[in-house]
Amino acid sequence: MAKNMDNLDAFLDKGNVIAIVGASRNKEKYGYKLFKALLNANYDVYPVNPNAGEIDGHKCYPNLKSLPKKPDVVITVVPPKITEVIVDEVIDLGIKRVWMQPGSESSKAIEKCKKNGIDVIAKMCFVVDGLKENLDELAFKF
């Protein structure tokens, strides 16, 4: 399990630019709920999904390379095989933090992060485990 609690604050810093890979237009999916929770928490957050042009009026980007700003943190809410591909893109772009939402992690992706000096957190929810003190104000419900 890749839970690096030593640098949790670095992931949660409000100054971070965050990309959510797997953001969704479907209000029932975690990719949507996570995106909305981070918007409500006033993060500079970008949705990434090649199958969505926009989510609730926010432009959605097809991949990390197309973002207007380089993210400090990439959060994955996609199947493990896609997370592995995303980690390759993270390495190419020189991004240093990846948070793999529960169900999106794979041991291969985690190892790839570690081998390339990328801080990784997995098997934890960014909102429930990371921002837990703000859950009520975010009105975030799973």
C-alpha positions as CSV (number, residue, x, y, z in Angstrom):
1,M,0.0,0.0,0.0
2,A,1.5,3.4,-1.0
3,K,0.3,5.7,1.7
4,N,3.0,8.4,2.1
5,M,1.5,10.4,5.0
6,D,4.8,12.4,5.4
7,N,4.0,14.6,2.4
8,L,0.2,14.6,2.6
9,D,0.3,18.4,3.2
10,A,2.2,18.8,-0.1
11,F,-0.6,17.1,-2.0
12,L,-3.4,19.1,-0.2
13,D,-1.7,22.5,-0.5
14,K,-4.4,25.0,-1.8
15,G,-1.8,26.6,-4.0
16,N,-1.6,23.4,-6.1
17,V,-2.9,23.1,-9.6
18,I,-4.8,19.8,-9.7
19,A,-5.8,17.7,-12.7
20,I,-8.5,15.0,-12.2
21,V,-8.1,12.3,-14.8
22,G,-11.4,10.6,-15.1
23,A,-13.6,13.6,-14.3
24,S,-17.1,12.8,-15.4
25,R,-20.3,14.6,-16.5
26,N,-22.3,11.9,-14.7
27,K,-23.3,13.3,-11.3
28,E,-23.4,9.8,-9.8
29,K,-19.7,9.0,-10.6
30,Y,-16.8,9.7,-8.3
31,G,-15.0,11.6,-11.0
32,Y,-17.8,14.2,-11.0
33,K,-18.1,14.3,-7.2
34,L,-14.4,14.7,-6.7
35,F,-14.2,17.5,-9.3
36,K,-17.1,19.4,-7.7
37,A,-15.7,18.9,-4.2
38,L,-12.3,20.4,-5.2
39,L,-14.0,23.3,-7.0
40,N,-16.0,23.9,-3.8
41,A,-12.8,23.8,-1.8
42,N,-11.4,26.5,-4.1
43,Y,-8.7,24.4,-5.7
44,D,-7.3,25.4,-9.1
45,V,-8.6,22.1,-10.7
46,Y,-8.9,20.9,-14.2
47,P,-11.0,18.0,-15.4
48,V,-9.4,15.6,-17.8
49,N,-11.5,13.2,-19.9
50,P,-11.1,12.7,-23.7
51,N,-14.8,12.0,-24.0
52,A,-16.2,15.2,-22.4
53,G,-16.0,18.7,-23.9
54,E,-17.1,20.3,-20.6
55,I,-18.3,19.5,-17.1
56,D,-20.8,21.9,-15.6
57,G,-19.5,24.8,-17.8
58,H,-15.9,24.0,-17.1
59,K,-13.8,23.1,-20.2
60,C,-12.7,19.5,-20.0
61,Y,-9.3,18.6,-21.5
62,P,-8.5,15.4,-23.4
63,N,-5.1,14.7,-21.7
64,L,-2.6,16.2,-19.3
65,K,-0.5,17.7,-22.1
66,S,-3.4,19.9,-23.3
67,L,-3.9,21.6,-19.9
68,P,-3.3,25.4,-19.8
69,K,-1.1,24.9,-16.6
70,K,1.2,22.1,-15.6
71,P,-0.5,20.4,-12.7
72,D,1.3,19.9,-9.3
73,V,-0.9,17.0,-8.5
74,V,-2.6,14.5,-10.8
75,I,-5.5,12.5,-9.3
76,T,-6.6,9.4,-11.2
77,V,-10.2,8.2,-11.1
78,V,-9.9,5.7,-13.9
79,P,-9.3,1.9,-14.3
80,P,-5.8,0.7,-13.2
81,K,-4.7,0.1,-16.8
82,I,-5.4,3.7,-17.7
83,T,-3.7,4.9,-14.6
84,E,-0.5,3.1,-15.9
85,V,-0.8,5.1,-19.2
86,I,-1.4,8.3,-17.3
87,V,1.8,7.7,-15.1
88,D,3.8,7.6,-18.4
89,E,2.3,11.0,-19.3
90,V,3.1,12.3,-15.8
91,I,6.7,11.2,-16.2
92,D,7.0,12.8,-19.6
93,L,5.7,16.1,-18.3
94,G,7.8,16.1,-15.1
95,I,4.9,16.1,-12.7
96,K,5.9,15.1,-9.2
97,R,2.7,14.0,-7.4
98,V,0.1,11.4,-8.3
99,W,-2.9,10.5,-6.1
100,M,-4.6,7.2,-7.2
101,Q,-8.2,7.1,-6.0
102,P,-9.3,3.8,-4.6
103,G,-9.8,1.4,-7.5
104,S,-7.6,3.3,-9.9
105,E,-4.3,2.1,-8.5
106,S,-2.1,-0.7,-9.8
107,S,1.2,-2.0,-8.4
108,K,2.8,-1.4,-11.8
109,A,1.7,2.3,-11.8
110,I,2.9,2.7,-8.1
111,E,6.3,1.2,-8.9
112,K,6.7,3.3,-12.0
113,C,6.0,6.4,-9.9
114,K,8.6,5.4,-7.2
115,K,11.2,4.5,-9.8
116,N,10.8,8.0,-11.4
117,G,10.9,10.0,-8.2
118,I,7.2,10.8,-8.2
119,D,5.4,11.0,-4.8
120,V,2.4,8.7,-4.9
121,I,-0.6,8.1,-2.6
122,A,-2.9,5.2,-3.3
123,K,-5.9,3.5,-1.7
124,M,-7.0,6.7,-0.1
125,C,-9.7,9.2,-1.2
126,F,-8.4,12.7,-1.7
127,V,-11.5,14.2,-0.1
128,V,-12.6,11.6,2.5
129,D,-9.1,10.8,3.7
130,G,-7.2,14.0,2.7
131,L,-9.7,16.9,3.2
132,K,-11.7,15.1,5.9
133,E,-11.8,18.2,8.2
134,N,-13.8,20.0,5.4
135,L,-16.3,17.4,4.4
136,D,-19.4,19.2,5.8
137,E,-18.5,22.5,4.1
138,L,-17.8,20.7,0.8
139,A,-21.2,18.9,0.9
140,F,-19.4,15.9,-0.5
141,K,-21.3,12.7,-0.2
142,F,-20.4,9.3,-1.5
